[in-house]
Amino acid sequence: MNIKNNIDHYRSELGDGCTLIAVSKTHPPEIILQAYEAGQRDFGENKVQELVGKYESLPNDIRWHMIGHLQSNKVKYIVPFVHLIHSVDSEKLLLEINKQAAKINRVVSCLLQVHIAREETKFGFSESEVTALLKSPVITQANHIQINGLMGMATNTEDHNQVKNEFRSLHTLWEQLKSSSLPEHVRMRELSMGMSSDYRLAIEEGSTMVRIGSAIFGERNYPEH
Ligand SMILES: *Cc1c(COP(=O)(O)O)cnc(C)c1O
């Protein structure tokens, strides 16, 4: 794997309209530094402990993205430094992020994760839950949270049509919300969708952030869960 070449390749392929999040989970700091030296600054991790460790040992101009399921009791460890939490998947989690952010007087940027895949196992709100949440007073009260858009993961399948349809439905929801009247602290700026296997389809369907891991860093050689 030539990490620098991979970073150059994806950044030029994506252009200015789409942010590359280099998903560095399971890879050690010295590997991440190779991407950093190629100019990459946005990195994604899915485990709190690993994220905190890397934050502490790597340059402080890295923008750290939390992309994995986040347990409420671990929120406090990442709130001081995290750049964007992509995986807000419950009202309880949202309230905990708000609470911890209020304690240190920080506004934390978040995306609402929407369940678009067929798999039962993927976390996230349903489309109607997102719409309801954005109308509820909870959002207006959570003034240490800035909601910047939506995130979704498509079904892990070879069926491109299926994947495309799932991304399209998320894009449609995002557009609908964008053109509706949104509460303060909410804007539909980012649409985080697409990984190594499906980022091209995601871009065709309007993604503004792709989260690419194995295609940059190679296969992960120890289990994620
Ligand atoms: C691991 C992960 C990715 C990246 O997956 P690759 O297939 O390695 O590109 C993207 N998004 C989330 C939420 C992940 O956990």
The ligand as an ORCA input file, in Angstrom:
! r2SCAN-3c Opt
* xyz 0 1
  C     -14.973      1.254      8.963
  C     -15.978      2.245      8.542
  C     -15.876      2.883      7.289
  C     -14.771      2.596      6.288
  O     -14.906      1.316      5.754
  P     -13.984      0.804      4.534
  O     -14.797     -0.261      3.933
  O     -12.729      0.331      5.161
  O     -13.777      1.964      3.643
  C     -16.824      3.838      6.971
  N     -17.827      4.154      7.819
  C     -17.961      3.562      9.014
  C     -19.097      3.962      9.886
  C     -17.064      2.578      9.411
  O     -17.193      1.998     10.608
*
